[in-house]
């Protein structure tokens, strides 16, 4: 199941679920054909097949890799590489939170002034430290992840309508991922397509604070019983 969503600061919020038989990047490329703008995702390589977009990577995914590399039962965690990185990323998230109520133009200005220097210093620090950690270790993988996606991790600074993470999409798809183990009966492509349509309606309504209690009636009128 693929999920496509408008950004956090969109005037009208959309959540579109689409069933595809594979995770191939061609699925996203086909769906987004003709789209030009900022595409915010995790670092899954398949998204590289989407052309004519500005790719933005998720800082939460980057932070998680350092959290997994943090030594256990250590008192002064901020003195370790992952601890220091997590602290600096926390400053970035705080700047993002403080700017949520600003206009897109003012938000982008604040990010450029406050967040950009932190990011540049962070990448410089990681570049310096990468040769001092064991290769194939968790911390090495975390550092290489950030450095190899440094441009994509900074691209959100280019437009105040972007976000530092793609948590919005993660939250929208979580109800589906939690429930899918219960859907043994949904065993056909038609059933998956029907589920995608239902979740698109419900999650879009939730995103726009619309009462979802009458959604099933709308869904029933839209899709014939044979595919439900």
VEXPA-288325 format. One record per residue (C-alpha): x, y, z; residue in three letters. Coordinates in nm, 4 decimals, padded with zeros to 6 digits, always signed. Layout:
BEGIN
X / Y / Z / ALA
...
***
This chain:
BEGIN
+00.0000 / +00.0000 / +00.0000 / UNK
+00.1399 / +00.3369 / -00.1058 / UNK
+00.0443 / +00.6643 / +00.0632 / UNK
+00.0633 / +01.0088 / -00.0941 / UNK
-00.0109 / +01.3145 / +00.1175 / UNK
-00.0073 / +01.6897 / +00.0899 / UNK
+00.2342 / +01.8717 / +00.3182 / UNK
+00.1801 / +01.9875 / +00.6725 / UNK
+00.1096 / +02.3459 / +00.5706 / UNK
-00.1272 / +02.2744 / +00.2803 / UNK
-00.4534 / +02.4702 / +00.2794 / UNK
-00.6501 / +02.1546 / +00.1994 / UNK
-00.5147 / +01.8212 / +00.3199 / UNK
-00.5238 / +01.5086 / +00.1048 / UNK
-00.4327 / +01.1499 / +00.1913 / UNK
-00.4336 / +00.9078 / -00.1030 / UNK
-00.3787 / +00.5364 / -00.0537 / UNK
-00.2992 / +00.3310 / -00.3606 / UNK
-00.2621 / -00.0438 / -00.3802 / UNK
+00.0188 / -00.1750 / -00.6005 / UNK
+00.1479 / -00.5329 / -00.6271 / UNK
+00.5074 / -00.4278 / -00.5495 / UNK
+00.7321 / -00.1732 / -00.3761 / UNK
+00.9127 / -00.0871 / -00.7008 / UNK
+00.9987 / +00.2795 / -00.7432 / UNK
+00.8190 / +00.2716 / -01.0772 / UNK
+00.4892 / +00.2692 / -00.8838 / UNK
+00.5626 / +00.6090 / -00.7312 / UNK
+00.7073 / +00.7378 / -01.0582 / UNK
+00.3893 / +00.6486 / -01.2465 / UNK
+00.1565 / +00.7920 / -00.9829 / UNK
+00.3513 / +01.1188 / -00.9602 / UNK
+00.3998 / +01.1617 / -01.3329 / UNK
+00.3642 / +01.5319 / -01.4127 / UNK
+00.4212 / +01.6402 / -01.0521 / UNK
+00.6883 / +01.9042 / -00.9942 / UNK
+00.7809 / +02.0209 / -00.6483 / UNK
+00.9210 / +01.8917 / -00.3200 / UNK
+00.8885 / +01.5187 / -00.2531 / UNK
+00.9401 / +01.4363 / +00.1138 / UNK
+01.0162 / +01.0706 / +00.1876 / UNK
+01.2426 / +00.8399 / +00.3770 / UNK
+01.5601 / +00.7427 / +00.1914 / UNK
+01.4134 / +00.4397 / +00.0139 / UNK
+01.6122 / +00.4139 / -00.3105 / UNK
+01.3002 / +00.3522 / -00.5207 / UNK
+01.1970 / +00.7164 / -00.4895 / UNK
+01.4987 / +00.8155 / -00.6982 / UNK
+01.2966 / +00.7021 / -01.0003 / UNK
+01.0648 / +01.0000 / -00.9563 / UNK
+01.2005 / +01.2670 / -01.1903 / UNK
+01.1734 / +01.6460 / -01.1938 / UNK
+01.1253 / +01.6795 / -00.8171 / UNK
+01.3335 / +01.8137 / -00.5308 / UNK
+01.3897 / +01.5244 / -00.2917 / UNK
+01.3693 / +01.5913 / +00.0810 / UNK
+01.4694 / +01.3264 / +00.3346 / UNK
+01.3235 / +01.2829 / +00.6808 / UNK
+01.5285 / +01.4018 / +00.9793 / UNK
+01.3376 / +01.1675 / +01.2114 / UNK
+01.4624 / +00.8669 / +01.0164 / UNK
+01.8170 / +01.0039 / +01.0397 / UNK
+01.7813 / +01.0651 / +01.4130 / UNK
+01.6545 / +00.7110 / +01.4698 / UNK
+01.9768 / +00.5651 / +01.3319 / UNK
+02.1794 / +00.7600 / +01.5875 / UNK
+01.9388 / +00.6637 / +01.8654 / UNK
+01.9961 / +00.2970 / +01.7753 / UNK
+02.3728 / +00.3570 / +01.7896 / UNK
+02.3610 / +00.5194 / +02.1336 / UNK
+02.5545 / +00.3085 / +02.3877 / UNK
+02.3373 / +00.1477 / +02.6546 / UNK
+02.3663 / +00.2350 / +03.0242 / UNK
+02.5851 / +00.5376 / +02.9672 / UNK
+02.5456 / +00.8403 / +03.1947 / UNK
+02.7065 / +01.1115 / +02.9826 / UNK
+02.5398 / +01.0259 / +02.6515 / UNK
+02.5895 / +01.3776 / +02.5143 / UNK
+02.9636 / +01.3183 / +02.5166 / UNK
+02.9256 / +01.0369 / +02.2611 / UNK
+02.8918 / +01.0949 / +01.8874 / UNK
+02.5294 / +00.9771 / +01.8676 / UNK
+02.4402 / +01.1701 / +02.1819 / UNK
+02.5846 / +01.4913 / +02.0437 / UNK
+02.4117 / +01.4438 / +01.7084 / UNK
+02.0762 / +01.3749 / +01.8750 / UNK
+02.1147 / +01.6920 / +02.0810 / UNK
+02.1866 / +01.9025 / +01.7705 / UNK
+01.8943 / +01.7466 / +01.5847 / UNK
+01.6773 / +01.8326 / +01.8843 / UNK
+01.7664 / +02.1983 / +01.8286 / UNK
+01.6504 / +02.1658 / +01.4684 / UNK
+01.3170 / +02.0158 / +01.5727 / UNK
+01.2724 / +02.2961 / +01.8286 / UNK
+01.3265 / +02.5588 / +01.5580 / UNK
+01.0724 / +02.3792 / +01.3387 / UNK
+00.8186 / +02.3746 / +01.6218 / UNK
+00.8697 / +02.7409 / +01.7049 / UNK
+00.8082 / +02.8417 / +01.3416 / UNK
+00.4856 / +02.6497 / +01.2798 / UNK
+00.2566 / +02.9516 / +01.3171 / UNK
+00.4619 / +03.1760 / +01.0870 / UNK
+00.3979 / +03.2396 / +00.7189 / UNK
+00.5859 / +03.0225 / +00.4709 / UNK
+00.8128 / +03.3144 / +00.3801 / UNK
+00.8967 / +03.3974 / +00.7412 / UNK
+00.9393 / +03.0303 / +00.8282 / UNK
+01.1905 / +02.9827 / +00.5459 / UNK
+01.3752 / +03.2955 / +00.6595 / UNK
+01.4012 / +03.1664 / +01.0161 / UNK
+01.5222 / +02.8268 / +00.8983 / UNK
+01.7905 / +02.9872 / +00.6849 / UNK
+01.9124 / +03.2007 / +00.9729 / UNK
+01.8883 / +02.9468 / +01.2562 / UNK
+01.8680 / +02.5903 / +01.1214 / UNK
+02.1085 / +02.6073 / +00.8277 / UNK
+02.4191 / +02.6868 / +01.0406 / UNK
+02.3351 / +02.3971 / +01.2733 / UNK
+02.3017 / +02.1553 / +00.9817 / UNK
+02.6257 / +02.2688 / +00.8185 / UNK
+02.8141 / +02.2360 / +01.1468 / UNK
+02.6595 / +01.8944 / +01.2067 / UNK
+02.7644 / +01.7586 / +00.8682 / UNK
+03.1130 / +01.9038 / +00.9152 / UNK
+03.1367 / +01.7268 / +01.2515 / UNK
+03.0211 / +01.3948 / +01.1034 / UNK
+03.2685 / +01.4256 / +00.8169 / UNK
+03.5457 / +01.4723 / +01.0706 / UNK
+03.4374 / +01.1801 / +01.2877 / UNK
+03.3569 / +00.9208 / +01.0221 / UNK
+03.7177 / +00.8032 / +01.0001 / UNK
+03.7377 / +00.7455 / +01.3760 / UNK
+03.4591 / +00.4890 / +01.4143 / UNK
+03.4629 / +00.1177 / +01.3265 / UNK
+03.3290 / +00.0477 / +00.9802 / UNK
+03.0098 / -00.1594 / +00.9741 / UNK
+02.9227 / -00.0378 / +01.3245 / UNK
+02.5840 / +00.1221 / +01.3908 / UNK
+02.7392 / +00.4636 / +01.4389 / UNK
+02.9314 / +00.4315 / +01.1113 / UNK
+02.6112 / +00.3428 / +00.9279 / UNK
+02.4297 / +00.6367 / +01.0894 / UNK
+02.7056 / +00.8789 / +00.9905 / UNK
+02.7229 / +00.7502 / +00.6330 / UNK
+02.3434 / +00.7698 / +00.6042 / UNK
+02.3454 / +01.1382 / +00.6991 / UNK
+02.6419 / +01.2324 / +00.4850 / UNK
+02.5168 / +01.0482 / +00.1773 / UNK
+02.1801 / +01.2245 / +00.2084 / UNK
+02.3036 / +01.5601 / +00.3349 / UNK
+02.1598 / +01.7580 / +00.0426 / UNK
+01.8206 / +01.5909 / +00.0758 / UNK
+01.8202 / +01.6510 / +00.4524 / UNK
+01.8809 / +02.0221 / +00.3909 / UNK
+01.6375 / +02.0717 / +00.1039 / UNK
+01.3451 / +02.1489 / +00.3342 / UNK
+01.5181 / +02.4794 / +00.4093 / UNK
+01.4492 / +02.5941 / +00.0529 / UNK
+01.0741 / +02.6393 / +00.0984 / UNK
+00.8735 / +02.7309 / +00.4064 / UNK
+00.5954 / +02.4961 / +00.2990 / UNK
+00.8212 / +02.1949 / +00.3566 / UNK
+00.8841 / +02.0152 / +00.6847 / UNK
+01.1830 / +01.8690 / +00.8622 / UNK
+01.0293 / +01.5207 / +00.8652 / UNK
+00.7652 / +01.3112 / +00.6945 / UNK
+00.5966 / +01.2218 / +01.0240 / UNK
+00.2680 / +01.3410 / +00.8771 / UNK
+00.2664 / +01.0543 / +00.6277 / UNK
+00.3905 / +00.8082 / +00.8885 / UNK
+00.1003 / +00.8983 / +01.1190 / UNK
-00.1516 / +00.8715 / +00.8355 / UNK
-00.0468 / +00.5236 / +00.7302 / UNK
-00.0053 / +00.3845 / +01.0834 / UNK
-00.3751 / +00.2860 / +01.1253 / UNK
-00.3488 / +00.0808 / +00.8073 / UNK
-00.0261 / -00.0947 / +00.9081 / UNK
-00.1651 / -00.1744 / +01.2532 / UNK
-00.4906 / -00.3169 / +01.1165 / UNK
-00.3719 / -00.5140 / +00.8146 / UNK
-00.2992 / -00.8342 / +01.0089 / UNK
-00.6729 / -00.8558 / +01.0774 / UNK
-00.7644 / -00.8436 / +00.7089 / UNK
-00.7296 / -01.2069 / +00.6169 / UNK
-01.0576 / -01.1765 / +00.4284 / UNK
-00.9187 / -00.9013 / +00.2037 / UNK
-00.7387 / -01.1436 / -00.0219 / UNK
-00.7640 / -00.9964 / -00.3693 / UNK
-00.6397 / -00.6902 / -00.5598 / UNK
-00.9992 / -00.5664 / -00.5766 / UNK
-01.0274 / -00.5891 / -00.1980 / UNK
-00.6986 / -00.4050 / -00.1561 / UNK
-00.8173 / -00.1311 / -00.3941 / UNK
-01.1390 / -00.0987 / -00.1952 / UNK
-00.9398 / -00.0709 / +00.1277 / UNK
-00.7228 / +00.1982 / -00.0306 / UNK
-01.0308 / +00.3955 / -00.1318 / UNK
-01.1842 / +00.3673 / +00.2143 / UNK
-00.8645 / +00.4758 / +00.3882 / UNK
-00.8202 / +00.7654 / +00.1448 / UNK
-01.1651 / +00.8968 / +00.2334 / UNK
-01.1335 / +00.8459 / +00.6067 / UNK
-00.7785 / +00.9770 / +00.6518 / UNK
-00.8486 / +01.2797 / +00.4308 / UNK
-01.1524 / +01.3618 / +00.6426 / UNK
-00.9534 / +01.3197 / +00.9632 / UNK
-00.6779 / +01.5455 / +00.8265 / UNK
-00.9375 / +01.8144 / +00.7488 / UNK
-01.1237 / +01.7646 / +01.0800 / UNK
-01.4367 / +01.6375 / +00.9050 / UNK
-01.6731 / +01.4037 / +01.0888 / UNK
-01.6101 / +01.0523 / +00.9559 / UNK
-01.9210 / +00.8814 / +01.0932 / UNK
-02.1045 / +00.9001 / +00.7611 / UNK
-01.8056 / +00.7954 / +00.5500 / UNK
-01.9240 / +00.4371 / +00.5082 / UNK
-02.2473 / +00.5554 / +00.3462 / UNK
-02.0459 / +00.7596 / +00.0973 / UNK
-01.8127 / +00.4678 / +00.0335 / UNK
-02.1037 / +00.2288 / -00.0205 / UNK
-02.2584 / +00.4548 / -00.2820 / UNK
-01.9234 / +00.5071 / -00.4589 / UNK
-01.8087 / +00.1451 / -00.4907 / UNK
-02.0235 / -00.1495 / -00.6015 / UNK
-02.0709 / -00.4320 / -00.3548 / UNK
-01.8838 / -00.6835 / -00.5732 / UNK
-01.5439 / -00.5262 / -00.4941 / UNK
-01.6042 / -00.4746 / -00.1228 / UNK
***
